[in-house]
Amino acid sequence: MEFSREECPKPSGRVSIMAASLTGLLLLQAVSWASGNCYESRSSGRWIELSTGTIQANRTGTGNHYTLHPPEQKSQKVKGFGGAMTDAAALNILALSPPAQNLLLKLYFPEEDEEEGDKMTVCDFSIRTYTYADTPDDFQLHNFSLPEEDTKLKVGILLAQHPVLLLASPWTSPPRLKISGAVNGKVSLKGQPGDIYHQTWARYFVKFLDAYAEHKLQFWAVTVENEPSTGLLSGYPFQCLGFTPEHQRDFIARDLCPTLANSTHHNVRLLMLDDQRLLLPHWAKVVRTDPEAAKYVHGIAVHWYLDFLAPAKATLEEIHRLFPNTMLFASEACLGSKFWEQCAARLLGSRDAVQPQHHHSKPPQSAFLQSTPQTP
């Protein structure tokens, strides 16, 4: 199935939905002369179903040809596949009828574990700016609380299907903890690692995990910061918090991980970087060669937006060579960020699709919230 730019429909009404019937999506793991595995999804209900057999080579075809290593040459394991539970995702899901919501969930989740990404506070797929702790001078975060974007929208969807592995990624700290006092632009935390501002930001992670635990949701991992390099850029338009590699290293070693280790969430894994792989291997060398920081870091999260500038061999393969026991995790990939992808941006990420929801006095109806018990 192909969509040209001219065929791209414009959003209309409250929400735009593009659906494709999965009648024969095949993911092949095989070589032409050997048996292999086939993962197949169909609209009849089969979803990523595994079968084995012999793959017959098609030497007359004109399509792309891929050479795969023989199955005995194992270099990596796949943890799973997932998506992002942003404010926009929740609003669009809950704009569906309750039966459609349940059908979507059934189609999206196979029986095996999946990763699902949640953001800590606002992100660029939110329709307003907020954090969980904006009270001035509240360094102990006594007034920390989840807004309706979490309690009325995302929690019910995340609870509806278990088991699921949850990853949280923060975009911005409360502005009061930043040098500039802004949510975007060139922004970093006040002070130095180990001080009250960094300790408060580390405590924010624990408060977030505590709040979701009250709703029976446990997180598998957190990242230190979403795209920390963007907070070093003057005029950056989205919510951000800047870290250099050295700053992130010291924050991990002196604030974040000791705070997590002394909490009930000491088993939550930590992923560093969470930014473009263009920053590798330098960023990883700075953090992973420090003994205190390295003992806490479980993996390295990467985004795909600048992959065309950063060949995998010089970045990911080099990281695997330097730190073979460190997991590599693809944490973000989104269509619509480039000017030639505006079709996808209008369909999947446009605020026009969710803006009418903002005028409701109550959150939209959720079949998930109806069918799952909630913690008072």
Backbone torsions as a table, in degrees:
resi	resn	phi	psi	omega
1	MET	NA	130.5	-178.9
2	GLU	-126.7	144.5	175.4
3	PHE	-123.9	124.4	175.3
4	SER	-91.4	165.8	-179.3
5	ARG	-63.9	-34.0	-180.0
6	GLU	-68.4	-26.9	-177.0
7	GLU	-84.3	-6.2	-175.0
8	CYS	-67.6	120.5	179.8
9	PRO	-76.9	154.3	175.9
10	LYS	-89.3	144.9	179.1
11	PRO	-61.1	143.4	176.7
12	SER	-142.7	148.2	179.3
13	GLY	73.4	-154.8	-174.2
14	ARG	-76.5	-33.5	-174.9
15	VAL	-153.1	142.7	177.6
16	SER	-107.5	133.0	-177.1
17	ILE	-130.1	128.4	174.4
18	MET	-111.0	119.0	-176.9
19	ALA	-116.2	144.1	175.9
20	ALA	-129.6	132.3	177.6
21	SER	-77.1	120.7	-178.1
22	LEU	-85.1	85.9	-176.4
23	THR	-95.8	-11.8	-179.7
24	GLY	-174.3	49.6	178.3
25	LEU	-77.4	117.7	-175.6
26	LEU	-115.8	129.9	170.8
27	LEU	-115.1	114.3	-172.2
28	LEU	-105.5	135.4	173.9
29	GLN	-125.0	96.1	-172.4
30	ALA	-165.2	167.6	167.4
31	VAL	-122.9	158.1	-168.9
32	SER	-64.5	-23.0	-174.8
33	TRP	-105.6	9.4	-174.2
34	ALA	-139.7	166.7	175.3
35	SER	-71.5	159.0	-178.4
36	GLY	-155.4	-174.4	-179.0
37	ASN	-110.8	145.9	178.7
38	CYS	-125.3	126.8	174.3
39	TYR	-108.1	122.0	-170.7
40	GLU	-130.3	139.2	174.8
41	SER	-124.0	138.5	179.5
42	ARG	-135.0	154.3	179.2
43	SER	-68.2	-14.9	179.6
44	SER	-73.4	-9.8	176.6
45	GLY	130.9	-21.1	177.1
46	ARG	-68.8	136.0	-174.4
47	TRP	-139.4	112.4	-179.2
48	ILE	49.2	51.6	-178.3
49	GLU	-88.2	132.1	-176.2
50	LEU	-90.2	134.6	170.1
51	SER	-140.4	157.5	-179.3
52	THR	-120.2	155.1	179.2
53	GLY	174.9	-169.5	-179.8
54	THR	-101.3	129.2	-179.4
55	ILE	-92.1	122.7	-180.0
56	GLN	-89.6	123.4	-179.7
57	ALA	-66.9	140.7	175.6
58	ASN	-111.4	93.7	-174.7
59	ARG	-87.0	-1.0	179.6
60	THR	-103.4	-7.1	-177.8
61	GLY	-71.4	161.2	-178.4
62	THR	-107.9	2.6	-177.7
63	GLY	-77.5	-175.4	179.1
64	ASN	-69.7	145.6	177.6
65	HIS	-116.2	134.1	-179.0
66	TYR	-120.7	138.9	176.0
67	THR	-106.0	120.3	-179.2
68	LEU	-107.4	147.3	177.3
69	HIS	-65.6	148.0	174.2
70	PRO	-56.0	149.8	-173.6
71	PRO	-61.0	-21.4	179.9
72	GLU	-76.2	-12.7	177.6
73	GLN	-93.9	88.7	-175.5
74	LYS	-96.9	123.6	-179.0
75	SER	-115.3	-21.6	-175.0
76	GLN	-156.1	162.8	174.7
77	LYS	-120.7	143.6	178.2
78	VAL	-93.7	121.1	179.9
79	LYS	-74.7	-37.3	-179.3
80	GLY	160.4	-173.3	179.1
81	PHE	-129.9	145.8	-176.4
82	GLY	-154.5	-168.6	-180.0
83	GLY	-149.0	-178.1	-175.9
84	ALA	-108.8	128.6	175.2
85	MET	-96.4	78.8	177.8
86	THR	-89.5	173.6	175.4
87	ASP	-59.1	-43.9	-179.0
88	ALA	-63.6	-40.8	178.4
89	ALA	-61.3	-46.2	-179.3
90	ALA	-63.9	-43.4	-179.8
91	LEU	-62.7	-41.0	179.4
92	ASN	-70.0	-39.5	177.3
93	ILE	-62.7	-44.4	-176.6
94	LEU	-77.1	-7.9	172.3
95	ALA	-77.3	-14.4	176.2
96	LEU	-75.9	162.5	173.7
97	SER	-68.2	155.4	178.7
98	PRO	-53.3	-42.9	176.8
99	PRO	-62.7	-38.3	179.3
100	ALA	-68.1	-35.3	175.9
101	GLN	-59.6	-47.2	-178.9
102	ASN	-66.9	-37.0	178.0
103	LEU	-65.6	-42.3	178.1
104	LEU	-58.4	-45.3	-179.8
105	LEU	-63.3	-41.3	179.9
106	LYS	-63.1	-39.8	-179.6
107	LEU	-74.0	-32.7	-174.3
108	TYR	-75.7	-41.0	-173.9
109	PHE	-99.9	120.9	167.4
110	PRO	-78.4	-176.1	-179.2
111	GLU	-72.5	-25.3	-178.1
112	GLU	-78.2	166.0	178.1
113	ASP	-62.0	146.6	175.9
114	GLU	-128.9	156.1	169.3
115	GLU	-90.0	142.8	174.4
116	GLU	-136.2	128.9	-177.6
117	GLY	-97.0	132.9	175.2
118	ASP	-122.4	146.7	179.3
119	LYS	-99.7	148.4	175.3
120	MET	-93.8	112.1	-174.0
121	THR	72.3	-164.2	-171.3
122	VAL	-69.7	155.2	173.8
123	CYS	-143.8	-172.1	-176.9
124	ASP	-77.1	-0.1	171.2
125	PHE	-109.8	37.0	174.3
126	SER	-116.3	155.9	-178.7
127	ILE	-101.1	1.1	173.2
128	ARG	-152.3	166.1	179.8
129	THR	-100.3	130.9	179.5
130	TYR	-159.9	161.4	165.6
131	THR	-132.8	179.8	-177.1
132	TYR	-93.9	-5.1	-173.5
133	ALA	-153.7	81.3	-175.9
134	ASP	-102.0	3.9	-178.7
135	THR	-69.3	124.0	-179.1
136	PRO	-58.7	141.3	175.1
137	ASP	62.8	14.2	176.7
138	ASP	-89.6	74.6	-175.8
139	PHE	-76.7	-17.9	175.0
140	GLN	-89.5	-4.0	176.6
141	LEU	59.7	41.2	177.7
142	HIS	-65.3	-27.0	-178.0
143	ASN	-98.6	16.6	176.6
144	PHE	-63.2	132.3	178.0
145	SER	-156.8	148.0	176.7
146	LEU	-82.1	135.9	176.5
147	PRO	-81.7	179.7	-179.2
148	GLU	-64.9	-25.7	176.7
149	GLU	-56.7	-31.4	177.9
150	ASP	-91.1	-55.2	-170.7
151	THR	-71.6	-35.3	-175.7
152	LYS	-97.9	-17.1	-176.2
153	LEU	-113.5	-69.2	-168.4
154	LYS	-74.8	-35.9	-176.1
155	VAL	-58.7	-46.0	-178.6
156	GLY	-62.3	-39.7	179.2
157	ILE	-67.2	-43.3	-179.3
158	LEU	-67.0	-32.0	179.1
159	LEU	-75.1	-21.2	-170.5
160	ALA	-69.0	-21.9	-178.5
161	GLN	-135.5	117.3	175.5
162	HIS	-129.4	154.0	-1.0
163	PRO	-80.3	151.8	176.6
164	VAL	-146.1	140.7	177.2
165	LEU	-92.2	125.8	-175.9
166	LEU	-108.0	133.9	176.2
167	LEU	-120.8	129.3	178.6
168	ALA	-112.3	141.3	-179.2
169	SER	-136.0	120.8	179.8
170	PRO	-82.4	143.6	177.7
171	TRP	-103.9	-43.0	-177.3
172	THR	-144.6	144.7	170.1
173	SER	-82.2	168.3	169.6
174	PRO	-54.7	135.8	-176.7
175	PRO	-55.3	-28.3	-177.9
176	ARG	-64.8	-17.1	178.8
177	LEU	-90.8	-3.3	-174.4
178	LYS	-101.5	155.8	178.3
179	ILE	-61.6	-44.5	-175.7
180	SER	-84.9	-18.9	-176.6
181	GLY	72.3	16.8	-179.1
182	ALA	-115.2	161.1	178.0
183	VAL	-87.3	-20.5	-178.2
184	ASN	-132.6	-175.1	-176.3
185	GLY	83.5	-157.7	178.5
186	LYS	-83.3	102.2	-171.2
187	VAL	-138.9	132.5	173.9
188	SER	-137.2	165.8	177.3
189	LEU	-66.6	148.1	173.0
190	LYS	-65.9	155.3	171.3
191	GLY	72.9	-150.3	-176.0
192	GLN	-133.3	156.8	175.7
193	PRO	-51.4	137.8	-177.5
194	GLY	98.3	-13.4	-178.3
195	ASP	-90.7	-176.3	-172.9
196	ILE	-65.6	-32.0	-178.6
197	TYR	-71.5	-42.7	178.4
198	HIS	-71.2	-36.7	176.9
199	GLN	-65.4	-39.0	178.2
200	THR	-65.4	-41.5	178.6
201	TRP	-65.4	-37.8	175.5
202	ALA	-65.2	-39.7	178.6
203	ARG	-64.8	-30.0	177.8
204	TYR	-58.3	-39.8	177.0
205	PHE	-58.8	-47.8	-178.3
206	VAL	-64.2	-41.9	178.3
207	LYS	-61.3	-40.1	177.4
208	PHE	-62.1	-47.3	-180.0
209	LEU	-65.2	-37.9	176.3
210	ASP	-61.2	-45.4	-176.3
211	ALA	-63.4	-42.0	178.3
212	TYR	-71.8	-31.6	176.9
213	ALA	-63.5	-31.5	176.3
214	GLU	-64.6	-21.7	175.9
215	HIS	-99.9	18.1	176.2
216	LYS	67.5	29.2	178.0
217	LEU	-118.6	121.3	179.0
218	GLN	-109.6	142.3	-178.5
219	PHE	-98.9	139.6	176.2
220	TRP	-78.1	-38.0	-175.6
221	ALA	-156.7	161.5	170.3
222	VAL	-132.2	154.3	170.5
223	THR	-100.4	158.8	-179.5
224	VAL	-68.7	-40.6	-178.3
225	GLU	-170.2	139.2	174.1
226	ASN	-74.0	124.1	176.3
227	GLU	41.4	65.5	-178.0
228	PRO	-61.5	-22.5	179.9
229	SER	-68.8	-25.6	-177.2
230	THR	-68.9	-28.9	178.2
231	GLY	-73.6	-0.3	175.6
232	LEU	-99.3	2.4	-175.5
233	LEU	-105.0	124.2	176.9
234	SER	-63.7	134.3	177.1
235	GLY	78.2	10.7	-180.0
236	TYR	-61.5	130.2	-167.6
237	PRO	-80.9	-21.3	-174.2
238	PHE	-100.3	169.5	177.4
239	GLN	-62.5	136.1	-175.0
240	CYS	-161.1	170.3	175.2
241	LEU	-151.0	115.9	-171.7
242	GLY	-80.5	137.1	171.4
243	PHE	-138.4	138.1	163.4
244	THR	-85.1	167.4	176.5
245	PRO	-57.0	-40.5	-179.1
246	GLU	-67.7	-40.2	178.2
247	HIS	-64.6	-44.5	178.5
248	GLN	-63.5	-41.8	177.9
249	ARG	-56.2	-49.0	-176.1
250	ASP	-71.5	-34.7	176.0
251	PHE	-64.4	-41.1	176.9
252	ILE	-61.0	-49.8	-172.9
253	ALA	-72.0	-36.8	-171.0
254	ARG	-101.1	-22.7	-172.9
255	ASP	-124.9	-65.0	-168.9
256	LEU	-63.0	-55.4	-172.7
257	CYS	-73.2	-38.4	171.8
258	PRO	-59.3	-37.0	178.6
259	THR	-66.7	-45.0	176.8
260	LEU	-64.0	-41.0	-177.5
261	ALA	-64.2	-28.7	-179.8
262	ASN	-94.0	10.9	179.0
263	SER	-110.6	179.1	176.2
264	THR	-75.0	-2.3	-178.6
265	HIS	-107.4	31.3	-176.3
266	HIS	-67.6	-15.3	178.4
267	ASN	-88.9	-5.4	178.5
268	VAL	-69.3	129.5	-177.6
269	ARG	-80.8	153.2	-178.5
270	LEU	-115.4	130.1	175.2
271	LEU	-112.3	128.8	179.5
272	MET	-92.9	174.8	180.0
273	LEU	66.4	-80.1	-176.8
274	ASP	53.8	49.1	-174.2
275	ASP	-151.4	-172.1	-176.0
276	GLN	-64.8	141.5	179.0
277	ARG	-69.6	-9.5	172.9
278	LEU	-57.0	-25.9	-178.1
279	LEU	-81.9	-3.3	177.9
280	LEU	-97.3	150.1	5.9
281	PRO	-89.7	-2.1	-171.9
282	HIS	-56.5	-48.8	-175.8
283	TRP	-59.5	-43.8	-179.5
284	ALA	-66.3	-37.1	178.6
285	LYS	-62.0	-42.2	-179.2
286	VAL	-62.6	-44.3	-176.3
287	VAL	-80.7	-48.0	-171.4
288	ARG	-75.5	-18.3	177.9
289	THR	-87.9	-2.2	173.4
290	ASP	-90.9	118.9	-173.6
291	PRO	-58.1	-40.7	-177.3
292	GLU	-68.3	-44.1	179.5
293	ALA	-71.4	-40.0	-174.2
294	ALA	-63.3	-32.8	-176.2
295	LYS	-69.2	-14.6	179.3
296	TYR	-99.0	-21.3	-171.4
297	VAL	-82.4	120.2	179.6
298	HIS	-90.0	-32.7	-175.7
299	GLY	-159.8	174.9	179.2
300	ILE	-120.2	120.5	-179.7
301	ALA	-95.9	138.9	-177.7
302	VAL	-132.2	151.4	174.8
303	HIS	-108.1	164.3	-170.6
304	TRP	-105.7	-1.7	-165.6
305	TYR	-66.1	-29.1	179.9
306	LEU	-113.5	26.2	-179.2
307	ASP	-60.0	-29.8	-178.5
308	PHE	-67.5	-14.3	176.3
309	LEU	-99.9	-6.3	-172.1
310	ALA	-136.5	89.8	179.9
311	PRO	-56.6	143.6	-178.5
312	ALA	-59.8	-34.8	-177.3
313	LYS	-63.2	-37.6	-177.9
314	ALA	-84.5	-10.8	-176.1
315	THR	-120.0	-73.3	-175.8
316	LEU	-66.5	-45.1	179.6
317	GLU	-65.2	-35.9	178.1
318	GLU	-67.4	-39.2	176.6
319	ILE	-63.4	-42.5	179.2
320	HIS	-63.9	-33.8	177.8
321	ARG	-70.4	-41.9	-177.6
322	LEU	-74.8	-39.6	-175.3
323	PHE	-132.3	72.6	-172.0
324	PRO	-63.3	-20.2	-178.7
325	ASN	-97.2	6.3	179.0
326	THR	-97.6	125.9	-178.6
327	MET	-69.7	139.6	171.8
328	LEU	-102.9	127.5	-171.1
329	PHE	-130.4	120.2	176.0
330	ALA	-80.8	102.1	-169.1
331	SER	-97.9	-16.1	179.2
332	GLU	-154.2	133.9	174.7
333	ALA	-154.7	122.5	-174.1
334	CYS	-142.7	134.1	174.1
335	LEU	-76.3	154.6	173.8
336	GLY	100.8	-0.9	-178.2
337	SER	-82.6	-14.2	-178.8
338	LYS	-109.6	154.6	-172.2
339	PHE	-63.3	-28.0	-179.5
340	TRP	-84.1	2.3	180.0
341	GLU	-111.6	21.8	-175.1
342	GLN	-66.5	-22.7	173.9
343	CYS	-59.2	-50.1	179.1
344	ALA	-65.4	-36.1	-179.7
345	ALA	-62.5	-41.3	-179.6
346	ARG	-66.7	-38.5	-176.0
347	LEU	-77.8	-40.6	-168.9
348	LEU	-105.5	-27.2	-172.9
349	GLY	-125.2	3.6	-175.2
350	SER	-70.0	133.7	175.9
351	ARG	-68.4	-20.4	177.6
352	ASP	-60.1	-28.2	-177.2
353	ALA	-73.6	-25.0	-176.2
354	VAL	-114.9	-11.9	-174.7
355	GLN	-56.4	-40.9	180.0
356	PRO	-58.5	-26.0	179.4
357	GLN	-64.0	-26.2	-175.5
358	HIS	-67.0	-18.1	-177.3
359	HIS	-88.4	-3.6	178.4
360	HIS	-74.8	140.5	174.6
361	SER	-74.4	-22.9	176.4
362	LYS	-126.5	156.1	177.3
363	PRO	-61.3	155.4	178.9
364	PRO	-62.3	158.7	-176.1
365	GLN	-63.4	136.3	-178.8
366	SER	-125.0	118.3	173.3
367	ALA	-66.2	-29.4	-179.3
368	PHE	-67.5	-42.7	179.8
369	LEU	-67.4	-29.1	177.8
370	GLN	-70.9	-33.3	-170.5
371	SER	-99.7	-1.5	-178.3
372	THR	-123.3	138.0	179.3
373	PRO	-67.6	141.6	-179.6
374	GLN	-114.2	146.5	175.0
375	THR	-79.1	131.4	-179.7
376	PRO	-59.7	NA	NA
